[in-house]
Amino acid sequence: MNMIEMVKQAHAMRKLQKEMEAKTVEVKSKDGLISVVARGDMSIKLLKIDPQAIDPAKADRLSQAILSTVNSALDEAKKAAAADMAKHAGSLSKFLGGQG
């Protein structure tokens, strides 16, 4: 692969990374009291907790609900990222030595 092709592929990879950072998914807990927005780069953008969910006597339940909702949001973000990666697989396979 020549230098121009390598630069093009590096640019394509940076563009894909930025797209992943910009893509978001939102997941709510079963009761709708917790909402998590995850980015395609597997970071959490937003965590909302309805005040009704905050009961000191049920702190363990709240912790479990937050953990479950965050994990679900990250799973959805992974799926969305995988779908985007599949779209770009042809051009990236050239960069990685495939025939794409």
C-alpha positions as CSV (number, residue, x, y, z in Angstrom):
1,M,0.0,0.0,0.0
2,N,1.4,3.4,-0.9
3,M,1.6,6.4,1.4
4,I,-1.4,8.1,-0.1
5,E,-3.6,5.0,0.5
6,M,-2.3,4.9,4.1
7,V,-3.2,8.5,4.7
8,K,-6.7,8.0,3.2
9,Q,-7.2,5.0,5.4
10,A,-6.0,6.8,8.5
11,H,-8.4,9.6,7.7
12,A,-11.2,7.1,7.3
13,M,-10.4,5.6,10.7
14,R,-10.3,9.0,12.4
15,K,-13.7,9.8,10.8
16,L,-15.2,6.5,12.0
17,Q,-13.9,7.2,15.5
18,K,-15.5,10.6,15.6
19,E,-18.8,9.0,14.3
20,M,-18.6,6.5,17.2
21,E,-18.1,9.3,19.7
22,A,-21.1,11.2,18.3
23,K,-23.5,8.2,18.1
24,T,-25.6,7.8,21.2
25,V,-28.2,5.3,22.5
26,E,-30.6,5.9,25.4
27,V,-31.9,3.1,27.6
28,K,-34.4,3.4,30.5
29,S,-34.8,1.1,33.4
30,K,-37.9,-1.2,33.5
31,D,-39.7,1.2,35.7
32,G,-38.6,4.3,33.7
33,L,-37.0,6.0,36.7
34,I,-33.4,5.7,35.5
35,S,-32.2,6.8,32.1
36,V,-28.7,6.3,30.6
37,V,-27.3,7.7,27.4
38,A,-24.2,5.9,26.2
39,R,-21.9,6.8,23.3
40,G,-20.6,4.6,20.6
41,D,-17.1,4.8,22.1
42,M,-18.5,3.0,25.2
43,S,-18.6,6.1,27.5
44,I,-21.6,7.3,29.4
45,K,-22.9,10.7,28.3
46,L,-25.8,11.1,30.7
47,L,-27.3,9.4,33.7
48,K,-30.7,10.6,35.0
49,I,-32.3,9.4,38.2
50,D,-35.9,10.3,38.9
51,P,-36.2,11.6,42.5
52,Q,-38.9,8.9,43.1
53,A,-36.1,6.3,42.8
54,I,-34.1,7.7,45.7
55,D,-35.1,6.0,48.9
56,P,-32.3,5.5,51.4
57,A,-34.0,2.4,52.7
58,K,-33.7,0.9,49.2
59,A,-30.2,2.0,48.2
60,D,-29.2,-1.5,47.2
61,R,-32.1,-1.7,44.8
62,L,-31.3,1.6,43.3
63,S,-27.6,0.6,42.8
64,Q,-28.7,-2.6,41.1
65,A,-31.1,-0.7,38.8
66,I,-28.4,1.8,37.9
67,L,-25.9,-1.0,37.2
68,S,-28.4,-2.9,35.1
69,T,-29.4,0.1,33.1
70,V,-25.8,1.3,32.4
71,N,-24.9,-2.2,31.3
72,S,-27.9,-2.3,29.0
73,A,-27.0,1.1,27.5
74,L,-23.4,-0.1,26.9
75,D,-24.6,-3.3,25.2
76,E,-26.8,-1.2,22.9
77,A,-23.9,1.2,22.2
78,K,-21.7,-1.9,21.3
79,K,-24.4,-3.2,18.9
80,A,-24.7,0.2,17.2
81,A,-20.9,0.6,17.0
82,A,-20.6,-2.9,15.5
83,A,-23.2,-2.1,12.9
84,D,-21.3,1.1,12.0
85,M,-18.0,-0.8,11.8
86,A,-19.6,-3.4,9.5
87,K,-20.6,-0.6,7.1
88,H,-17.0,0.5,7.0
89,A,-15.4,-2.9,7.0
90,G,-14.7,-2.9,3.3
91,S,-12.6,0.2,3.3
92,L,-10.8,-0.7,6.5
93,S,-10.0,-4.2,5.4
94,K,-7.7,-2.7,2.7
95,F,-5.9,-0.9,5.4
96,L,-5.5,-4.0,7.5
97,G,-4.2,-6.1,4.5
98,G,-7.4,-7.6,3.1
99,Q,-8.8,-7.2,-0.3
100,G,-12.0,-5.2,0.7
